[in-house]
């Protein structure tokens, strides 16, 4: 419907009062075709955006994709937006967002570049920030997370969201941890990626440099989370979904914790989902503050 309104506006500017109705209709048709052309995606942009589904190309280009007006609005506060694609129903919201290039597209065009089964009407291509090395001094007095090969993108996204909820601003990831800029991870963060910094590091080397900072980790043979003294600062290590914390990292954990089941000694599930466990541990640390 917006297309026809635009066409009428253009028509009023380009039609002479003495032109016949037939001429006006032809001009209107040509102007409408021009508008439709403006709503089409170029093949080169489609190729670039779809390639960002692969980590290799995200790393090479430094770009990643996010979808949905709320998520894009949040990420725009922390990341530079290169391209912003939107259907006309979101035109008012787009005016509030910054992007190098804003491109109106039709719904069927958005389907070509969206990773969602039902696109949300807006898709943005953002540029990742330049990594910054964090020192032990910078982490002094803070609570941070470290992820030892957490591989599921959805789990990672949820953990980032949990960190945001509990005021944790830094997550240190092993190189084998899922990519934070995977589209599934980005969507799962619900915008928390704009407030939580992720750092991909050699985790053993990083932890060895964190002198005088307590390092916590969850183990089946650890001490009860709810009865152990907890520091308001430190690094909480969460392990791989299937294998937990690796032996190499376990040697660097100074405080081994265990989330007790209830009732004690009852037959229960073997373990908790890593994101669920992260929420429980972070919640208890913050409760003690």
Backbone bond lengths (Angstrom), bond angles and torsions (degrees), N, CA, C in turn:
res aa  C-N    CA-C-N  psi(-1)  N-CA   C-N-CA  omega(-1)  CA-C   N-CA-C  phi
1 X - - - 1.460 - - 1.537 110.14 -
2 X 1.335 117.20 -35.01 1.457 121.24 178.71 1.522 111.26 -63.36
3 X 1.333 115.47 -32.44 1.462 120.75 179.57 1.519 110.85 -60.52
4 X 1.350 116.25 -44.70 1.464 119.72 -178.24 1.523 110.87 -68.47
5 X 1.311 117.48 -36.84 1.458 120.67 177.91 1.524 109.85 -63.41
6 X 1.322 116.27 -42.38 1.462 120.83 178.58 1.519 110.32 -64.60
7 X 1.316 115.43 -40.96 1.450 120.06 178.98 1.511 112.07 -60.95
8 X 1.329 117.81 -41.42 1.458 121.91 178.70 1.522 111.15 -64.03
9 X 1.344 116.54 -39.33 1.462 119.95 178.44 1.522 110.73 -63.10
10 X 1.329 115.95 -45.53 1.461 120.19 179.00 1.522 111.13 -65.47
11 X 1.327 115.28 -36.98 1.455 120.40 -178.98 1.519 110.70 -62.75
12 X 1.336 116.59 -41.95 1.461 120.46 -177.89 1.525 111.31 -64.69
13 X 1.350 116.40 -27.06 1.460 120.50 -179.10 1.531 112.52 -84.12
14 X 1.330 117.04 -23.53 1.462 120.50 -172.51 1.523 114.40 -109.85
15 X 1.329 117.66 -8.42 1.463 120.61 -178.48 1.527 111.14 -96.75
16 X 1.320 115.69 136.12 1.459 121.17 173.41 1.519 108.19 -85.38
17 X 1.336 119.20 140.98 1.467 121.30 -178.17 1.520 114.13 -54.41
18 X 1.365 116.49 -28.74 1.458 119.30 -175.88 1.526 113.05 -87.36
19 X 1.347 117.91 -3.14 1.457 119.71 179.61 1.524 110.07 -68.88
20 X 1.344 114.95 146.68 1.464 119.94 -179.29 1.514 110.66 -70.44
21 X 1.339 115.85 162.28 1.461 120.61 177.99 1.525 110.43 -61.54
22 X 1.340 116.35 -35.91 1.461 120.08 179.57 1.515 111.57 -63.48
23 X 1.333 116.41 -43.19 1.463 121.07 178.62 1.522 110.93 -63.80
24 X 1.332 115.13 -41.06 1.468 119.57 179.54 1.524 111.10 -62.61
25 X 1.343 116.16 -39.67 1.467 120.23 -179.50 1.522 111.04 -65.88
26 X 1.348 115.58 -39.99 1.465 119.55 178.88 1.528 110.14 -64.39
27 X 1.340 116.12 -44.41 1.455 120.57 179.52 1.526 110.61 -62.78
28 X 1.318 115.04 -41.71 1.468 119.49 178.85 1.526 110.21 -60.89
29 X 1.329 116.72 -42.37 1.461 121.55 -179.55 1.528 110.56 -62.24
30 X 1.337 116.52 -43.29 1.460 120.52 179.97 1.531 111.43 -65.49
31 X 1.326 115.33 -39.86 1.458 119.46 178.27 1.522 111.25 -66.24
32 X 1.317 115.88 -37.94 1.466 120.32 178.23 1.524 110.52 -64.61
33 X 1.337 116.52 -40.69 1.463 120.23 177.37 1.527 110.60 -62.35
34 X 1.332 115.54 -38.05 1.463 119.63 178.08 1.525 110.40 -61.70
35 X 1.340 115.71 -42.32 1.458 119.78 179.18 1.526 111.02 -63.16
36 X 1.325 117.15 -42.39 1.459 120.99 179.67 1.521 110.04 -61.51
37 X 1.331 116.20 -40.96 1.465 120.14 178.63 1.532 110.71 -59.83
38 X 1.344 115.59 -38.05 1.451 119.96 179.97 1.526 112.18 -65.02
39 X 1.351 116.78 -20.62 1.456 120.79 -177.34 1.522 112.61 -92.39
40 X 1.327 118.08 6.37 1.457 120.50 -176.18 1.529 111.27 -98.32
41 X 1.326 115.46 144.29 1.461 122.30 177.61 1.523 110.42 -84.90
42 X 1.324 116.76 143.34 1.461 119.40 174.97 1.523 109.13 -78.80
43 X 1.323 116.19 152.02 1.467 120.97 179.72 1.528 111.16 -62.90
44 X 1.318 116.51 -34.92 1.467 119.79 -178.74 1.524 111.23 -65.35
45 X 1.328 116.65 -40.39 1.464 119.85 178.56 1.523 110.85 -68.13
46 X 1.325 116.72 -40.37 1.472 120.35 177.85 1.527 109.78 -59.13
47 X 1.334 116.43 -43.52 1.466 121.08 -178.73 1.526 111.04 -63.15
48 X 1.328 116.63 -44.11 1.467 120.44 -179.12 1.524 110.82 -64.80
49 X 1.329 116.20 -46.46 1.469 120.07 -175.72 1.521 111.38 -66.26
50 X 1.320 117.39 -43.98 1.468 119.32 179.98 1.529 111.40 -67.37
51 X 1.329 117.25 -28.79 1.472 119.73 178.30 1.527 111.52 -67.37
52 X 1.334 117.08 -22.42 1.463 121.04 -178.17 1.522 112.70 -73.64
53 X 1.324 116.86 -0.75 1.468 120.55 171.98 1.527 109.85 -71.58
54 X 1.340 116.62 -14.91 1.466 122.00 -178.12 1.530 110.59 -107.79
55 X 1.313 116.26 133.31 1.465 121.98 -177.84 1.527 111.97 -56.62
56 X 1.327 115.99 -38.41 1.463 120.36 -179.32 1.523 111.24 -52.87
57 X 1.328 116.54 -46.20 1.465 120.34 -176.89 1.527 111.86 -78.85
58 X 1.332 117.28 -29.03 1.468 118.67 173.96 1.526 109.91 -64.52
59 X 1.332 115.75 -40.01 1.465 120.36 179.28 1.528 111.22 -68.42
60 X 1.326 116.57 -41.49 1.465 120.68 -177.42 1.527 112.07 -67.53
61 X 1.337 115.89 -40.52 1.466 120.13 -175.33 1.524 113.23 -92.96
62 X 1.331 116.62 -22.17 1.461 119.92 -175.04 1.512 112.82 74.19
63 X 1.344 116.46 19.86 1.464 121.41 -176.90 1.526 111.47 -113.35
64 X 1.332 116.48 156.39 1.459 121.33 172.50 1.521 109.48 -149.40
65 X 1.324 115.97 164.69 1.469 122.25 -173.60 1.520 110.75 -113.02
66 X 1.323 115.99 142.85 1.468 122.12 172.97 1.525 108.16 -136.79
67 X 1.339 116.29 150.38 1.466 120.58 -177.95 1.520 111.72 -132.00
68 X 1.327 115.65 145.22 1.460 121.59 178.37 1.519 111.40 102.33
69 X 1.333 116.70 136.09 1.467 120.84 -173.62 1.524 112.97 -62.10
70 X 1.339 118.85 -40.39 1.470 120.97 -178.03 1.530 110.62 -66.68
71 X 1.331 116.69 -46.75 1.464 120.91 179.74 1.521 110.72 -62.70
72 X 1.325 116.65 -45.50 1.462 121.04 -179.12 1.526 110.77 -63.37
73 X 1.328 117.14 -40.12 1.470 120.88 178.00 1.521 110.80 -60.63
74 X 1.337 116.96 -43.32 1.465 120.80 179.45 1.527 111.27 -65.44
75 X 1.328 116.34 -47.28 1.466 120.06 -176.99 1.526 111.96 -66.65
76 X 1.324 116.88 -27.44 1.467 120.88 -179.60 1.521 112.54 -64.25
77 X 1.322 116.95 -19.51 1.467 120.22 178.94 1.527 112.27 -78.10
78 X 1.339 116.56 -14.36 1.467 119.86 -175.50 1.522 114.15 -126.78
79 X 1.331 117.72 -20.50 1.464 121.51 -176.33 1.527 110.28 -124.57
80 X 1.329 114.77 148.85 1.464 120.48 177.82 1.527 109.65 -80.37
81 X 1.321 116.50 128.01 1.469 121.75 -179.42 1.526 110.20 -93.78
82 X 1.331 115.61 121.35 1.466 120.93 178.80 1.533 110.64 -83.29
83 X 1.332 115.94 -54.76 1.464 121.51 -178.20 1.516 110.03 -128.15
84 X 1.317 115.99 140.83 1.461 121.45 176.55 1.526 108.18 -129.19
85 X 1.330 116.37 114.80 1.460 122.51 179.98 1.525 108.73 -105.91
86 X 1.316 116.40 136.97 1.462 118.94 -176.76 1.528 111.04 -153.19
87 X 1.329 115.06 151.87 1.458 120.00 171.68 1.525 107.34 -86.64
88 X 1.322 116.82 157.58 1.460 120.70 -169.61 1.525 114.48 -62.86
89 X 1.330 118.05 -19.71 1.462 119.71 179.01 1.529 111.88 -65.93
90 X 1.350 116.59 -18.35 1.459 121.30 -179.27 1.529 112.18 -104.17
91 X 1.312 117.15 17.37 1.464 120.65 -174.83 1.533 112.45 -60.56
92 X 1.318 117.87 -39.27 1.472 120.47 -179.93 1.526 111.38 -65.42
93 X 1.343 116.66 -42.77 1.464 120.82 179.89 1.528 111.40 -64.60
94 X 1.325 115.91 -35.43 1.465 121.06 -178.61 1.531 111.38 -62.56
95 X 1.328 116.71 -31.32 1.462 120.38 -179.20 1.528 112.11 -62.43
96 X 1.338 116.77 -23.26 1.466 120.96 -178.61 1.529 112.59 -87.71
97 X 1.334 117.25 -5.52 1.460 121.56 -174.88 1.524 111.71 -107.55
98 X 1.335 115.69 148.69 1.456 121.62 178.16 1.526 109.93 -99.48
99 X 1.327 117.14 134.87 1.463 122.25 177.00 1.520 108.78 -158.47
100 X 1.331 116.52 149.05 1.462 119.85 177.05 1.522 111.01 -63.18
101 X 1.325 115.12 -36.10 1.465 120.04 -178.48 1.523 109.52 -144.57
102 X 1.330 116.55 126.03 1.461 122.27 177.36 1.524 108.35 -110.04
103 X 1.328 115.86 126.60 1.465 120.30 -172.78 1.525 110.18 -129.15
104 X 1.323 116.29 116.78 1.466 120.98 176.10 1.524 108.67 -78.80
105 X 1.326 117.01 134.50 1.464 121.73 -178.79 1.520 109.74 -134.70
106 X 1.321 115.09 160.62 1.457 120.04 173.78 1.526 109.20 -82.50
107 X 1.317 116.26 161.38 1.471 122.06 -178.09 1.523 111.38 -55.59
108 X 1.325 116.88 -43.34 1.467 119.97 -177.59 1.527 111.54 -66.53
109 X 1.336 117.01 -29.34 1.458 120.43 176.92 1.529 110.40 -71.68
110 X 1.324 116.11 -37.98 1.460 120.21 179.76 1.526 111.05 -63.47
111 X 1.331 116.57 -33.77 1.467 121.04 178.29 1.533 111.26 -60.50
112 X 1.327 117.24 -29.50 1.464 121.08 -177.21 1.528 112.44 -69.33
113 X 1.319 116.75 -25.28 1.465 119.65 -175.71 1.528 113.12 -114.46
114 X 1.327 117.12 -8.44 1.463 120.39 -177.05 1.526 111.89 -84.23
115 X 1.329 116.05 145.19 1.465 121.74 174.51 1.523 110.56 -92.40
116 X 1.336 116.36 -2.69 1.463 121.52 -178.15 1.525 110.85 -93.29
117 X 1.339 116.15 146.25 1.463 119.53 175.34 1.524 110.28 -64.82
118 X 1.315 115.94 -37.20 1.467 121.76 177.67 1.529 108.05 -123.39
119 X 1.333 118.45 93.26 1.464 121.59 -178.87 1.527 111.81 -54.78
120 X 1.332 115.31 146.89 1.465 121.10 -174.53 1.525 113.87 -93.90
121 X 1.326 116.88 13.10 1.456 119.59 174.75 1.513 115.58 89.82
122 X 1.334 117.77 -6.99 1.458 120.70 179.49 1.523 109.76 -151.03
123 X 1.320 116.01 134.45 1.464 122.34 179.30 1.521 108.39 -138.10
124 X 1.327 115.91 134.38 1.462 120.41 -179.33 1.520 111.03 -125.06
125 X 1.312 115.05 147.09 1.464 121.91 172.67 1.527 107.03 -110.39
126 X 1.334 115.53 115.21 1.465 122.12 -177.70 1.524 111.18 -106.19
127 X 1.321 114.99 158.00 1.464 121.14 174.34 1.526 109.07 -101.03
128 X 1.333 115.76 131.67 1.463 120.38 178.60 1.531 110.36 -67.80
129 X 1.315 115.13 154.23 1.463 120.00 178.52 1.530 110.53 -82.51
130 X 1.319 116.34 155.02 1.460 121.38 177.27 1.530 109.27 -69.67
131 X 1.345 118.17 128.22 1.469 120.65 -178.93 1.530 111.73 -59.47
132 X 1.320 115.25 142.72 1.466 121.49 178.93 1.523 108.62 -121.50
133 X 1.313 117.22 130.61 1.468 121.38 179.14 1.527 109.46 -74.91
134 X 1.331 115.90 130.03 1.462 122.20 -179.43 1.529 109.58 -104.96
135 X 1.312 116.00 132.44 1.464 120.95 -179.39 1.527 110.79 -99.43
136 X 1.325 115.22 166.60 1.464 120.75 177.53 1.522 110.73 -61.29
137 X 1.319 116.50 -35.40 1.470 120.65 179.31 1.522 110.87 -62.61
138 X 1.328 116.30 -40.79 1.463 120.71 -179.48 1.521 111.70 -66.05
139 X 1.337 117.00 -27.81 1.463 121.26 -178.61 1.526 112.99 -90.36
140 X 1.302 116.83 -5.04 1.462 120.81 -178.31 1.528 110.52 -58.23
141 X 1.325 116.16 128.50 1.461 120.89 179.13 1.513 114.22 83.34
142 X 1.335 117.61 0.78 1.461 121.52 -179.07 1.525 111.43 -109.45
143 X 1.325 114.59 157.10 1.460 121.28 170.36 1.520 107.23 -103.35
144 X 1.330 117.09 127.07 1.464 121.81 -178.35 1.520 110.03 -128.87
145 X 1.320 115.87 165.61 1.462 121.93 176.96 1.523 109.83 -113.99
146 X 1.333 115.71 149.91 1.465 122.03 171.04 1.524 107.21 -131.18
147 X 1.317 116.74 133.67 1.464 121.69 -177.85 1.521 109.89 -113.65
148 X 1.326 114.94 121.08 1.464 122.16 -177.88 1.531 109.45 -99.51
149 X 1.326 115.85 89.00 1.476 123.02 176.98 1.529 113.95 62.74
150 X 1.321 117.93 41.83 1.473 120.85 171.05 1.523 106.51 -72.47
151 X 1.326 117.22 118.52 1.464 120.00 -166.71 1.522 115.91 -105.12
152 X 1.314 118.29 -19.20 1.459 119.45 -177.72 1.535 110.58 -84.56
153 X 1.339 118.26 122.89 1.468 120.83 -178.81 1.525 113.15 -58.41
154 X 1.337 116.38 -37.07 1.459 119.75 178.80 1.517 111.92 -65.42
155 X 1.335 116.35 -41.65 1.468 120.28 176.71 1.525 110.92 -61.70
156 X 1.328 115.76 -43.69 1.461 119.63 -179.87 1.525 110.70 -61.54
157 X 1.327 116.53 -45.42 1.462 120.20 179.45 1.516 112.05 -59.77
158 X 1.331 116.18 -41.66 1.465 120.62 178.88 1.524 111.15 -66.34
159 X 1.330 117.22 -39.60 1.471 121.00 178.42 1.531 110.75 -63.32
160 X 1.322 116.94 -40.11 1.470 120.47 177.22 1.528 109.83 -61.62
161 X 1.314 115.91 -41.50 1.470 120.95 178.60 1.532 110.79 -65.05
162 X 1.329 116.77 -40.20 1.471 121.95 177.72 1.531 110.11 -63.50
163 X 1.329 116.17 -44.43 1.467 120.40 178.46 1.526 110.23 -58.09
164 X 1.306 116.48 -43.78 1.461 121.62 179.04 1.529 110.60 -60.23
165 X 1.321 116.49 -43.55 1.465 121.66 -178.33 1.531 111.33 -61.72
166 X 1.328 116.21 -39.23 1.460 120.78 -176.90 1.533 113.31 -95.73
167 X 1.321 116.97 14.45 1.458 120.70 174.44 1.509 115.10 70.71
168 X 1.327 116.90 26.92 1.473 121.59 177.27 1.525 108.01 -93.82
169 X 1.318 117.12 121.85 1.465 120.85 -170.64 1.525 115.10 -101.32
170 X 1.341 117.65 -9.78 1.466 119.45 -179.23 1.528 111.05 -133.48
171 X 1.327 115.46 132.46 1.464 122.09 173.09 1.524 107.36 -124.27
172 X 1.331 116.26 126.22 1.462 121.64 179.82 1.524 108.60 -105.38
173 X 1.320 116.14 121.39 1.467 121.71 -172.89 1.522 111.31 -112.21
174 X 1.322 116.01 138.96 1.463 120.07 171.05 1.523 107.87 -65.24
175 X 1.312 116.43 159.79 1.467 119.76 -177.52 1.528 112.57 -65.92
176 X 1.342 117.28 -19.72 1.466 120.67 179.30 1.528 112.67 -91.77
177 X 1.322 117.28 0.20 1.468 120.77 176.10 1.527 108.99 -71.31
178 X 1.325 116.50 149.49 1.469 121.94 -179.65 1.530 110.79 -53.16
179 X 1.324 115.57 152.34 1.462 121.26 -179.10 1.529 110.05 -74.65
180 X 1.313 116.41 126.63 1.467 121.29 -179.24 1.521 112.37 -64.95
181 X 1.348 117.38 -18.70 1.454 120.31 -176.32 1.526 113.06 -103.09
182 X 1.333 115.88 10.13 1.462 121.35 167.66 1.529 107.19 -59.96
183 X 1.329 118.09 139.20 1.471 119.94 -174.65 1.525 112.66 -58.82
184 X 1.340 116.91 -35.67 1.469 119.85 178.96 1.524 110.70 -66.00
185 X 1.328 116.45 -39.82 1.464 120.77 177.75 1.522 110.72 -65.90
186 X 1.323 116.17 -47.96 1.468 121.11 -179.01 1.524 110.63 -56.41
187 X 1.338 116.45 -46.62 1.466 119.82 -179.15 1.528 110.89 -64.83
188 X 1.340 116.73 -38.37 1.471 120.63 -177.44 1.526 112.41 -69.03
189 X 1.332 117.96 -22.38 1.469 119.91 -179.27 1.523 112.16 -71.94
190 X 1.324 117.47 -19.64 1.470 121.79 -178.87 1.537 111.72 54.22
191 X 1.323 116.39 34.97 1.461 121.22 177.54 1.511 114.78 94.83
192 X 1.338 118.26 -8.64 1.471 121.15 -177.94 1.524 112.12 -62.62
193 X 1.321 116.81 -21.72 1.465 121.47 -179.95 1.530 111.55 -61.44
194 X 1.318 116.74 -20.06 1.465 120.04 178.91 1.527 112.15 -79.02
195 X 1.332 116.64 -13.96 1.470 120.29 -176.44 1.528 113.64 -118.91
196 X 1.314 117.14 -12.81 1.466 121.91 -179.49 1.526 108.79 -114.77
197 X 1.326 116.68 126.12 1.466 121.45 -179.80 1.527 109.87 -90.09
198 X 1.338 116.24 129.28 1.464 120.83 175.96 1.521 109.87 -106.43
199 X 1.325 115.43 137.23 1.462 121.63 -178.38 1.525 108.46 -128.23
200 X 1.334 116.92 121.34 1.472 120.77 177.04 1.523 107.54 -93.69
201 X 1.324 114.96 118.68 1.465 120.64 -171.50 1.528 110.54 -136.79
202 X 1.330 114.33 166.70 1.463 120.10 166.39 1.526 104.35 -75.41
203 X 1.327 117.00 100.99 1.461 120.73 -168.54 1.533 114.02 -61.09
204 X 1.349 119.57 -44.43 1.469 118.70 177.47 1.533 112.13 -59.25
205 X 1.324 115.54 -42.90 1.465 120.33 -179.92 1.526 110.67 -64.86
206 X 1.331 115.44 -43.21 1.465 120.31 -179.56 1.527 111.14 -61.28
207 X 1.333 116.84 -48.90 1.466 120.43 -178.05 1.526 111.82 -64.40
208 X 1.329 116.18 -33.51 1.474 119.55 179.19 1.523 111.52 -66.61
209 X 1.331 116.94 -23.18 1.467 121.70 179.54 1.527 112.65 -84.96
210 X 1.332 116.69 -13.54 1.466 120.75 -176.32 1.527 111.22 -84.84
211 X 1.307 115.86 68.54 1.465 121.93 -177.80 1.534 110.28 -68.14
212 X 1.314 115.90 139.99 1.470 122.99 175.90 1.530 114.01 65.74
213 X 1.325 117.11 11.60 1.463 120.43 175.07 1.526 107.92 -108.01
214 X 1.340 118.72 122.27 1.463 119.81 179.77 1.520 111.75 -63.90
215 X 1.320 115.97 138.41 1.469 121.60 179.00 1.527 107.96 -115.97
216 X 1.322 115.84 119.90 1.459 122.02 -179.38 1.527 109.56 -105.48
217 X 1.320 115.84 152.71 1.460 120.72 176.37 1.515 109.57 -153.13
218 X 1.322 117.30 154.75 1.469 121.09 -179.73 1.528 110.21 -99.46
219 X 1.321 115.40 130.59 1.468 122.89 -179.05 1.527 108.74 -140.17
220 X 1.314 116.24 156.00 1.464 120.38 177.55 1.525 111.33 -68.55
221 X 1.350 116.84 -25.71 1.466 120.18 -179.44 1.528 112.29 -106.26
222 X 1.347 116.98 20.63 1.458 120.30 179.03 1.518 112.08 -79.18
223 X 1.329 116.12 179.23 1.466 120.67 177.52 1.526 109.77 -86.36
224 X 1.311 116.07 153.75 1.466 122.43 -175.74 1.536 111.19 -56.41
225 X 1.324 115.75 122.25 1.465 122.08 -179.98 1.526 111.76 -53.21
226 X 1.334 116.23 -37.68 1.462 120.56 -171.83 1.529 114.19 -83.93
227 X 1.327 117.28 -10.22 1.474 120.07 179.47 1.526 112.60 -117.25
228 X 1.320 116.73 -3.18 1.470 121.60 -179.49 1.526 110.25 -88.53
229 X 1.324 116.83 141.79 1.464 120.74 174.45 1.528 108.94 -67.37
230 X 1.316 116.49 131.59 1.466 121.78 -178.71 1.518 109.81 -120.58
231 X 1.313 115.70 138.01 1.462 121.19 178.53 1.534 109.62 -85.74
232 X 1.335 117.95 147.52 1.471 119.68 177.07 1.520 112.61 -71.34
233 X 1.330 116.37 -12.57 1.464 119.82 175.99 1.526 109.12 -125.72
234 X 1.312 116.25 162.12 1.458 120.41 -179.62 1.510 111.48 144.11
235 X 1.322 115.44 -177.17 1.467 122.34 178.73 1.523 107.93 -120.68
236 X 1.324 115.84 126.20 1.466 121.66 178.20 1.525 108.00 -101.24
237 X 1.328 117.13 118.91 1.467 121.83 179.73 1.526 109.42 -95.36
238 X 1.330 116.06 129.17 1.464 121.92 174.56 1.527 107.98 -116.77
239 X 1.337 115.83 137.87 1.458 120.21 -171.34 1.515 115.77 -97.11
240 X 1.305 113.96 179.96 1.462 123.98 179.11 1.525 111.63 -60.90
241 X 1.337 116.31 147.99 1.466 121.47 -176.49 1.531 113.30 -56.67
242 X 1.312 117.19 -39.24 1.459 119.53 -176.29 1.511 114.83 -98.44
243 X 1.332 116.39 -31.44 1.469 120.26 -172.30 1.522 115.13 -112.06
244 X 1.313 117.08 -6.02 1.455 119.22 -178.64 1.520 111.68 71.66
245 X 1.311 115.93 -154.42 1.464 121.34 180.00 1.529 109.39 -77.76
246 X 1.322 116.18 132.17 1.465 121.04 -177.08 1.526 110.97 -67.78
247 X 1.343 117.97 154.22 1.473 121.60 179.61 1.526 112.90 -55.29
248 X 1.323 117.14 -38.95 1.466 120.47 -178.83 1.527 111.26 -63.23
249 X 1.331 115.99 -43.97 1.466 120.09 179.65 1.527 110.50 -73.15
250 X 1.332 116.49 -34.98 1.473 120.73 -179.17 1.527 111.57 -57.34
251 X 1.330 116.48 -33.87 1.466 120.53 179.84 1.527 112.13 -65.22
252 X 1.317 116.59 -21.23 1.465 120.79 -177.33 1.525 112.74 -96.60
253 X 1.319 116.50 -6.18 1.466 120.63 178.55 1.526 108.73 -77.77
254 X 1.308 116.43 123.81 1.474 120.60 -178.12 1.528 112.42 -90.99
255 X 1.335 116.73 -19.11 1.464 121.06 -178.42 1.530 109.41 -137.18
256 X 1.325 116.77 107.09 1.462 121.13 -179.46 1.530 110.30 -89.21
257 X 1.331 115.17 125.45 1.463 121.37 -177.34 1.520 110.83 -113.88
258 X 1.323 115.58 158.93 1.466 121.81 176.45 1.530 108.46 -139.21
259 X 1.327 115.98 133.01 1.467 120.37 174.86 1.526 106.90 -88.54
260 X 1.325 118.61 111.73 1.468 119.76 -175.99 1.526 112.30 -73.09
261 X 1.326 115.35 145.22 1.463 119.03 173.56 1.531 108.43 -85.12
262 X 1.313 116.21 171.87 1.468 119.95 179.62 1.525 109.12 -138.62
263 X 1.330 117.41 136.58 1.470 126.22 -9.57 1.526 110.92 -70.98
264 X 1.301 115.69 161.72 1.458 121.48 -177.28 1.522 110.74 -58.96
265 X 1.328 116.22 137.83 1.473 124.07 177.83 1.530 113.49 70.03
266 X 1.335 117.83 7.66 1.470 119.71 177.30 1.523 109.25 -76.76
267 X 1.335 116.80 155.13 1.463 121.99 177.21 1.526 108.04 -76.40
268 X 1.326 116.75 113.86 1.468 121.05 -177.45 1.526 109.75 -134.55
269 X 1.321 115.29 -173.29 1.465 120.46 175.28 1.522 109.46 -59.77
270 X 1.323 115.29 152.13 1.468 120.17 -176.44 1.517 112.46 -66.02
271 X 1.333 116.27 -35.41 1.466 119.37 -177.52 1.523 110.16 -158.75
272 X 1.324 115.81 173.39 1.455 122.35 177.10 1.528 110.09 -102.21
273 X 1.316 115.85 152.63 1.459 120.56 170.75 1.530 108.52 -57.99
274 X 1.335 117.13 141.66 1.461 120.69 -173.74 1.528 112.28 -62.10
275 X 1.324 117.82 -34.73 1.466 119.56 178.60 1.527 110.95 -69.76
276 X 1.336 116.27 -39.53 1.470 120.82 177.48 1.527 109.68 -63.13
277 X 1.331 116.23 -45.61 1.466 120.80 179.24 1.528 111.04 -61.31
278 X 1.323 116.54 -39.42 1.466 120.75 178.44 1.521 110.88 -61.05
279 X 1.325 116.26 -43.81 1.465 120.57 -179.98 1.527 111.22 -62.37
280 X 1.334 116.49 -42.35 1.470 120.65 -179.50 1.529 110.84 -63.43
281 X 1.327 116.13 -47.53 1.468 120.52 -177.47 1.531 110.88 -65.84
282 X 1.321 117.12 -47.49 1.471 120.22 -179.64 1.529 110.96 -62.14
283 X 1.328 116.04 -40.13 1.458 120.04 179.09 1.516 112.29 -61.38
284 X 1.344 116.84 -40.11 1.465 120.36 179.99 1.526 111.07 -70.07
285 X 1.328 117.21 -39.11 1.465 119.62 176.74 1.525 110.45 -59.83
286 X 1.322 116.45 -45.95 1.461 119.84 -178.13 1.530 111.69 -69.62
287 X 1.311 117.68 -31.60 1.464 121.17 179.11 1.524 111.07 -63.91
288 X 1.328 115.71 -31.35 1.469 120.33 -177.55 1.537 112.86 -78.58
289 X 1.293 117.96 -12.21 1.470 120.65 -175.17 1.527 111.25 -68.09
